[in-house]
Amino acid sequence: MSEGWTILEVVLRAVAVLAAFLVLPLLVGQTEHKVMAHMQGRLGPMYAGGFHGWAQLVADGVKFVQKEDITPARADRWVYRLAPFVALIPYLVALAVIPLSPTVVGADVPGSALLVLAATGVGIIGLLMGGWASASKYSLLGAMRAAAQLLSYELPMVLAVASVALAAGTLSLVGIAEAWTPWWLLWQAPGALVFFVAAVAELQRPPFDMPIADSELVFGVFTEYTGLRFAFFLLAEYAGIVVFSLLFAVAWLGGWSGPVEDWLGWLWTLLKGFVVAVVIIWLRVSWPRLREDQLQRLAWVWLVPIALLQLAITAVGVVMMR
């Protein structure tokens, strides 16, 4: 009987993670529609469905379903069709180990912080597959830019997470959040800034959207994709926002720390992550695209040294406190 209950619990956790994976990115997408509409005075997203354009996301979904699924004649068909799923699934794996509270987590594994970073790093393979298999020079150039960008910003992101893991004395995200204190808002602030910038670059969101750069590469990796396959790439982007926002909330904002955290801890984590997601959306509306050389200079001249300095400060602080 105990084995049966264990299997049931695993199934329920898997279903809960899948439901969160399908719902939270859509909420981020809907928020982006509304935030951008208000900031830029765009009236279109305010009409669908009547009150405040509540059905805009539904309308977008219907649009994607109705579009023809086209595969270029010279494309590597299997690789081309598989690429969107390779880009999307790693975020599902990452979301499964990010805790909303000590008890609300898909799988509490000892090295969950490392697992999240490893899983999110796999997404670049999907972009490379899509760019190479599309048989388009614009797609291939976009994929090469994406690979260079993600590899450059992976290092400062890992160093920033290593700093909070060292401060907490564990690679478990639950342990990191439980070790968090308000003092970290100052002590770990440089690492938090590095992680946030690197996360936006990993997501290829403006001002780091050089792999898309519509004025140069048509639409980069996604140039040849239509219909649901393009929608899956778009879902992967929003899922990435959810994953990195929740990871930031857990590691640097205390996760479920807040009033009545025993009962509402999961809600505090979601609210903190939502605030981070809104800031990412705000950057898209407010900042112009960087040049490719500026992108690389920011990573290697600024973010990596700051992350290394943060790691050194953390190491000294941990030794002194012990």
C-alpha positions in Angstrom: 0.0 0.0 0.0 2.8 2.4 0.8 4.3 1.8 -2.6 1.0 2.5 -4.2 0.7 5.8 -2.3 4.2 6.7 -3.3 3.4 6.2 -7.0 0.2 8.2 -6.6 2.1 11.1 -5.0 4.7 11.0 -7.9 1.8 11.2 -10.4 0.1 14.0 -8.6 3.3 16.0 -8.4 4.0 15.5 -12.1 0.5 16.6 -13.0 0.8 19.7 -10.8 4.1 20.6 -12.4 2.7 20.1 -15.8 -0.3 22.3 -15.0 1.9 25.0 -13.6 4.1 24.7 -16.8 1.0 25.3 -19.0 -0.6 28.0 -16.9 2.2 30.3 -15.6 3.8 31.0 -19.0 0.4 31.9 -20.4 -0.2 34.3 -17.5 3.2 35.9 -18.2 2.2 36.3 -21.9 -1.1 37.9 -21.0 0.7 40.2 -18.6 3.1 41.2 -21.3 0.2 42.0 -23.6 -1.3 44.3 -21.0 1.9 46.0 -19.8 3.1 46.7 -23.3 -0.4 48.0 -24.3 -0.4 50.4 -21.4 3.2 51.6 -21.8 3.0 52.1 -25.5 -0.6 53.2 -25.9 -1.4 50.1 -28.0 -5.2 49.8 -28.3 -5.3 46.4 -30.1 -4.8 44.1 -27.1 -7.6 45.9 -25.3 -10.4 44.9 -27.6 -10.5 41.1 -27.8 -13.2 39.7 -25.7 -14.5 43.0 -24.4 -13.5 44.1 -20.9 -9.8 45.0 -21.0 -9.1 42.6 -23.9 -9.2 39.6 -21.6 -9.4 37.2 -24.6 -6.3 38.4 -26.4 -4.3 35.4 -25.4 -7.2 33.1 -26.6 -7.2 35.0 -29.9 -3.5 34.5 -30.3 -3.9 30.8 -29.6 -6.6 30.4 -32.2 -4.4 32.3 -34.7 -1.5 30.0 -34.2 -3.7 26.9 -34.6 -5.2 28.1 -37.8 -1.8 28.9 -39.4 -0.4 26.4 -41.9 2.5 24.3 -40.6 5.1 24.7 -43.3 8.4 22.8 -43.6 10.9 24.3 -46.0 11.7 22.0 -49.0 15.4 21.8 -48.2 15.1 21.5 -44.5 16.2 18.6 -42.4 12.6 17.6 -41.7 13.0 15.6 -38.5 15.5 18.0 -36.9 13.4 21.0 -38.0 10.3 19.5 -36.4 11.9 18.3 -33.2 13.7 21.6 -32.4 10.8 23.5 -30.7 10.3 20.6 -28.3 14.1 20.4 -27.5 13.9 24.2 -26.7 10.8 23.8 -24.5 11.2 20.6 -22.5 14.3 21.7 -20.5 12.2 24.4 -18.8 9.7 21.8 -17.7 12.5 19.9 -16.1 13.8 23.0 -14.4 10.4 24.1 -13.1 9.9 20.6 -11.5 12.7 21.3 -8.9 12.0 25.0 -8.2 10.2 25.2 -4.8 7.4 27.5 -4.1 7.6 26.5 -0.4 9.4 23.7 1.5 6.4 21.5 0.8 5.2 22.8 -2.5 7.8 21.5 -4.9 7.7 19.0 -7.7 10.9 17.2 -6.7 13.1 18.4 -3.8 16.6 17.1 -5.0 19.8 17.9 -3.1 21.5 19.8 -6.0 18.4 21.5 -7.4 20.2 24.8 -8.1 22.7 22.9 -10.2 20.0 20.9 -12.0 18.1 24.1 -12.9 21.2 25.7 -14.5 22.1 22.5 -16.3 18.5 22.1 -17.7 18.2 25.7 -18.9 21.5 25.4 -20.6 20.2 22.6 -22.9 17.7 25.0 -24.5 20.4 26.3 -26.8 20.5 22.9 -28.5 16.9 23.4 -29.7 17.8 26.8 -31.2 20.9 25.4 -32.9 18.8 22.5 -34.3 16.2 24.9 -35.6 18.7 27.3 -37.2 20.7 24.5 -38.9 17.7 22.5 -40.1 15.8 25.4 -41.6 18.2 25.6 -44.6 18.1 29.4 -44.3 21.1 31.7 -43.9 19.1 34.0 -41.7 18.1 31.1 -39.4 21.7 29.8 -39.3 23.1 33.3 -38.4 20.5 33.7 -35.7 21.4 30.3 -34.3 25.1 31.1 -34.2 24.4 34.4 -32.5 22.2 32.6 -30.0 24.9 30.1 -29.2 27.6 32.7 -28.7 25.2 34.7 -26.5 24.1 31.9 -24.3 27.6 30.5 -23.9 28.9 34.0 -22.9 26.2 34.6 -20.3 26.1 31.1 -18.9 29.4 31.7 -16.9 28.3 34.8 -15.0 25.0 33.2 -14.2 26.6 30.1 -12.8 29.0 32.2 -10.7 26.1 34.3 -9.3 24.2 31.2 -8.2 27.5 29.7 -6.8 27.7 32.8 -4.6 24.3 32.3 -2.9 24.9 28.6 -2.7 28.2 29.2 -0.9 26.5 31.7 1.4 23.8 29.2 2.2 26.2 26.2 2.4 24.0 24.1 0.1 23.1 23.5 -3.6 19.5 22.8 -2.6 17.1 25.7 -3.5 15.0 24.8 -0.5 18.1 25.1 1.7 19.2 28.4 0.0 15.8 30.0 0.6 15.7 28.8 4.3 19.2 30.2 4.8 18.2 33.6 3.3 18.1 36.7 5.5 17.3 40.3 4.6 21.0 41.0 4.9 21.4 39.2 1.6 19.6 42.0 -0.2 22.8 44.0 0.3 25.4 41.4 0.6 24.4 39.5 -2.5 23.1 42.4 -4.5 25.9 42.5 -7.1 25.4 38.8 -7.8 21.6 39.3 -8.1 22.2 42.1 -10.7 24.6 39.8 -12.6 22.1 36.9 -12.6 19.2 39.1 -13.7 21.1 40.6 -16.6 22.5 37.2 -17.6 19.0 35.7 -17.4 17.5 38.3 -19.7 20.3 37.6 -22.2 19.8 33.8 -21.9 16.1 34.4 -22.8 17.2 36.6 -25.8 14.8 39.2 -24.7 15.3 42.9 -25.5 17.7 44.6 -25.2 19.6 41.3 -25.8 17.5 40.1 -28.8 20.4 40.1 -31.3 19.7 36.4 -32.4 16.3 37.7 -33.7 17.2 41.2 -34.8 14.4 41.6 -37.3 16.1 44.5 -39.0 19.1 42.3 -39.8 18.1 38.6 -39.7 14.3 38.8 -40.6 13.4 36.8 -37.5 16.6 34.8 -36.8 16.1 31.2 -35.8 12.3 31.5 -36.1 12.3 32.8 -39.7 11.0 29.6 -41.3 8.7 28.5 -38.4 4.9 28.9 -38.6 1.8 27.8 -36.7 2.1 25.7 -33.6 5.8 25.1 -34.0 6.5 28.8 -33.7 4.1 28.9 -30.8 6.1 26.3 -29.0 9.2 28.4 -29.3 7.2 31.4 -28.0 6.0 29.2 -25.1 9.6 28.2 -24.3 10.5 31.9 -24.0 7.7 32.6 -21.6 8.4 29.4 -19.7 12.0 30.6 -19.4 10.8 33.9 -17.9 8.8 31.9 -15.3 11.8 29.7 -14.4 14.3 32.5 -14.1 11.9 34.7 -12.2 11.1 32.1 -9.7 14.8 31.1 -9.4 15.6 34.8 -8.7 12.8 35.0 -6.1 13.9 31.9 -4.3 17.7 32.6 -4.3 17.8 36.4 -3.8 14.4 37.5 -2.5 13.8 34.9 0.2 11.3 32.8 -1.7 8.4 32.1 0.7 9.6 34.4 3.4 6.8 36.8 4.4 3.7 37.1 6.7 2.0 33.9 7.5 4.6 32.0 5.4 3.5 28.6 6.8 0.2 29.0 5.0 0.9 31.5 2.2 4.6 30.9 1.5 3.9 29.5 -2.0 1.9 32.7 -2.8 4.8 35.0 -1.7 7.1 33.1 -4.0 4.8 33.5 -6.9 4.2 37.2 -6.2 8.0 37.9 -6.0 8.5 35.9 -9.2 5.7 37.9 -10.9 7.4 41.2 -10.0 10.6 40.0 -11.5 8.8 38.9 -14.7 7.1 42.3 -15.0 10.6 44.0 -14.8 11.7 41.7 -17.6 8.7 42.8 -19.6 9.4 46.4 -18.8 12.9 46.1 -20.2 11.5 45.0 -23.5 9.5 48.1 -23.8 12.0 50.6 -22.5 15.5 49.7 -23.8 16.9 49.6 -27.4 18.8 46.6 -28.7 22.5 46.3 -28.1 25.1 45.7 -30.8 26.7 42.3 -30.8 30.1 43.7 -29.7 28.4 45.5 -26.9 26.7 42.3 -25.8 30.0 40.4 -25.6 31.8 43.3 -23.9 29.1 43.5 -21.2 29.4 39.8 -20.4 33.2 39.4 -20.3 34.4 42.9 -19.2 31.7 43.6 -16.6 29.5 40.7 -15.6 32.2 38.0 -15.2 34.5 40.2 -13.1 31.6 41.4 -10.9 30.5 37.8 -10.4 34.0 36.7 -9.5 34.3 39.6 -7.0 30.9 38.7 -5.5 32.1 35.1 -5.1 35.3 36.2 -3.4 33.4 38.5 -1.0 31.0 35.7 -0.2 33.9 33.3 0.5 35.5 35.8 2.8 32.2 36.5 4.6 31.5 32.8 5.1 34.9 32.2 6.6 34.6 35.2 8.9 31.2 34.2 10.1 32.3 30.7 10.9 
